[in-house]
Amino acid sequence: MLELAGEPKNVSKACKIMGYSRQHFYKIRIDFQTYGAQKLLDKLPGATGPHPNRASDEIEKTIMDYCLIHPTHGCLKVAQQLNLQDIHVSSGGVRGVWQRNKLTSKYQRLMRLEQYHRETNIELSKKHVRLLERFNPEFRERHIQADFTGDLAAMGTFMVGTLNGIGRIYLQTVIDCHCRHAWGRYTLQKFR
């Protein structure tokens, strides 16, 4: 903008092109002439570095440890339970810790528990296993071991529905547990 307005009588044209008022242009030009280009850099408002009211590292570690034990608790319940243990933190503080660690949803906290289980090989409680099986279908199939295609197949028959004059319709399925390729076939059962 300062280069465009270099010639006299080009100030208003430069201001129109750049979308600034003439008053703002003159303020920018004075700052540039006095302090140089560094003065023109935009500065973001707010605290620099971590916010002064941010939870301490010890409290953050306590929140993260608590979320491994109770991953489905909300931020208010976590704050209340920690306050009972004489660790003073607000629900907003808990949510801030979760946001910094990308754990704001229940699903993300459960996936963190599953990853922690895989890395450290801890023993999961029955409650944790039920929660992980509900939220992650891959965890449900963790006990199936098939080393090659055709090693293990799972079969099942399910009733799809009933058609008048035809009878019940069943779906017979076979799934290869190694490659997860599935086959299906419909069969009929006539009314008698």
C-alpha positions as CSV (number, residue, x, y, z in Angstrom):
1,M,0.0,0.0,0.0
2,L,2.9,2.4,0.8
3,E,4.4,1.6,-2.6
4,L,1.2,2.3,-4.4
5,A,0.9,5.6,-2.6
6,G,4.5,6.6,-3.4
7,E,3.5,9.2,-5.9
8,P,1.6,12.2,-4.8
9,K,-2.2,12.0,-5.6
10,N,-2.1,8.2,-5.5
11,V,-3.0,7.9,-1.8
12,S,-6.8,7.7,-2.4
13,K,-6.3,5.2,-5.2
14,A,-4.1,3.0,-2.9
15,C,-6.6,3.2,-0.1
16,K,-9.4,2.1,-2.4
17,I,-7.4,-0.8,-3.8
18,M,-6.3,-2.0,-0.3
19,G,-9.6,-1.3,1.5
20,Y,-8.2,1.2,4.1
21,S,-9.4,4.6,5.0
22,R,-7.1,7.6,4.4
23,Q,-6.8,8.2,8.2
24,H,-5.6,4.6,8.7
25,F,-3.2,4.9,5.8
26,Y,-1.5,8.0,7.4
27,K,-1.2,6.2,10.7
28,I,0.4,3.2,9.0
29,R,2.8,5.5,7.1
30,I,3.9,7.3,10.3
31,D,4.4,4.0,12.1
32,F,6.5,2.7,9.2
33,Q,8.6,5.8,9.0
34,T,9.2,5.9,12.8
35,Y,9.6,2.2,13.8
36,G,10.1,0.3,10.5
37,A,8.3,-2.8,9.2
38,Q,8.3,-4.6,12.6
39,K,5.8,-2.1,14.0
40,L,3.4,-3.1,11.2
41,L,3.1,-6.7,12.2
42,D,-0.3,-7.6,13.6
43,K,-0.1,-8.7,17.2
44,L,-2.7,-11.1,18.6
45,P,-4.5,-9.9,21.7
46,G,-4.5,-12.0,24.9
47,A,-1.9,-13.7,27.1
48,T,1.3,-14.8,25.5
49,G,2.4,-18.3,26.4
50,P,0.1,-20.5,28.7
51,H,-2.8,-18.7,30.2
52,P,-2.3,-17.7,33.8
53,N,-5.4,-19.5,35.0
54,R,-4.4,-22.8,33.2
55,A,-4.4,-26.0,35.3
56,S,-1.0,-26.9,36.6
57,D,0.9,-29.9,35.1
58,E,0.2,-32.0,38.3
59,I,-3.5,-31.4,38.0
60,E,-3.4,-32.1,34.2
61,K,-1.7,-35.4,34.9
62,T,-4.3,-36.3,37.5
63,I,-7.2,-35.5,35.1
64,M,-5.6,-37.6,32.4
65,D,-5.1,-40.5,34.8
66,Y,-8.7,-40.2,36.1
67,C,-9.9,-40.4,32.5
68,L,-8.1,-43.7,31.9
69,I,-10.1,-45.2,34.8
70,H,-13.4,-43.5,34.0
71,P,-13.4,-42.5,30.3
72,T,-17.1,-42.0,30.0
73,H,-17.4,-39.4,32.8
74,G,-18.2,-35.8,31.7
75,C,-16.1,-32.8,32.6
76,L,-18.5,-31.8,35.5
77,K,-18.4,-35.2,37.1
78,V,-14.6,-35.4,36.7
79,A,-14.3,-32.0,38.4
80,Q,-16.6,-33.0,41.2
81,Q,-14.8,-36.3,41.8
82,L,-11.4,-34.6,41.9
83,N,-12.7,-31.9,44.2
84,L,-13.7,-34.7,46.6
85,Q,-10.1,-35.8,46.5
86,D,-9.0,-32.3,47.4
87,I,-7.8,-31.4,43.9
88,H,-9.5,-28.2,43.0
89,V,-10.3,-27.8,39.4
90,S,-13.4,-26.5,37.5
91,S,-15.3,-28.3,34.8
92,G,-14.0,-25.7,32.4
93,G,-10.4,-26.6,33.5
94,V,-11.1,-30.3,32.8
95,R,-12.5,-29.4,29.4
96,G,-9.4,-27.3,28.7
97,V,-7.1,-30.2,29.5
98,W,-9.2,-32.4,27.2
99,Q,-9.1,-29.9,24.4
100,R,-5.3,-29.6,24.6
101,N,-5.0,-33.4,24.4
102,K,-7.8,-33.9,21.8
103,L,-10.0,-35.9,24.2
104,T,-13.2,-33.8,24.2
105,S,-15.5,-36.7,23.1
106,K,-16.2,-39.9,25.0
107,Y,-15.1,-41.9,21.9
108,Q,-11.7,-40.2,21.9
109,R,-11.2,-41.0,25.6
110,L,-12.2,-44.6,25.0
111,M,-9.8,-44.9,22.1
112,R,-7.0,-43.5,24.3
113,L,-7.8,-46.2,26.9
114,E,-7.6,-48.9,24.1
115,Q,-4.3,-47.5,22.9
116,Y,-2.9,-47.4,26.5
117,H,-4.1,-51.0,26.9
118,R,-2.2,-52.1,23.8
119,E,1.0,-50.2,24.7
120,T,1.2,-51.2,28.4
121,N,-0.7,-54.4,28.3
122,I,-2.7,-53.5,31.5
123,E,-5.6,-55.7,32.7
124,L,-9.0,-54.2,31.8
125,S,-12.0,-54.4,34.0
126,K,-15.2,-56.0,32.7
127,K,-16.8,-52.5,32.6
128,H,-13.9,-51.2,30.4
129,V,-14.2,-54.2,28.1
130,R,-18.0,-53.7,27.7
131,L,-17.5,-50.0,26.9
132,L,-14.7,-50.6,24.4
133,E,-16.7,-53.4,22.6
134,R,-19.7,-51.0,22.4
135,F,-17.7,-48.1,20.9
136,N,-15.2,-50.0,18.7
137,P,-16.2,-53.1,16.7
138,E,-12.5,-53.9,16.1
139,F,-12.0,-54.4,19.8
140,R,-14.9,-56.9,19.8
141,E,-13.0,-59.1,17.4
142,R,-9.6,-58.9,19.2
143,H,-9.7,-62.6,20.2
144,I,-10.0,-64.0,16.7
145,Q,-6.6,-65.2,15.4
146,A,-6.5,-66.4,11.7
147,D,-3.0,-66.6,10.2
148,F,-4.0,-67.1,6.6
149,T,-7.1,-67.0,4.3
150,G,-9.3,-70.0,4.9
151,D,-7.7,-70.7,8.3
152,L,-10.9,-69.7,10.2
153,A,-14.4,-69.0,8.9
154,A,-17.5,-67.9,10.8
155,M,-20.9,-69.0,9.7
156,G,-24.4,-67.8,10.6
157,T,-28.0,-68.0,9.6
158,F,-30.4,-65.1,10.1
159,M,-34.1,-64.7,9.3
160,V,-34.6,-61.8,7.0
161,G,-38.4,-61.7,6.9
162,T,-41.6,-63.4,5.7
163,L,-43.3,-63.1,2.3
164,N,-46.9,-64.0,1.8
165,G,-47.3,-67.1,-0.3
166,I,-43.5,-67.9,-0.2
167,G,-42.7,-68.3,3.5
168,R,-39.7,-67.3,5.6
169,I,-36.5,-66.0,4.0
170,Y,-33.2,-66.8,5.6
171,L,-29.7,-65.4,4.9
172,Q,-26.8,-67.8,5.4
173,T,-23.4,-66.1,5.7
174,V,-19.8,-67.2,5.8
175,I,-17.0,-64.8,6.8
176,D,-13.3,-65.5,6.4
177,C,-11.8,-64.2,9.7
178,H,-8.4,-63.4,8.1
179,C,-9.3,-61.2,5.2
180,R,-12.9,-60.5,6.3
181,H,-14.4,-61.4,3.0
182,A,-18.0,-62.5,3.3
183,W,-20.4,-64.6,1.2
184,G,-24.1,-64.8,1.5
185,R,-27.0,-66.9,0.2
186,Y,-30.8,-66.5,0.6
187,T,-32.8,-69.7,1.3
188,L,-36.6,-70.2,1.6
189,Q,-38.7,-72.2,4.1
190,K,-42.1,-72.9,2.7
191,F,-45.3,-72.8,4.8
192,R,-46.8,-76.2,5.5
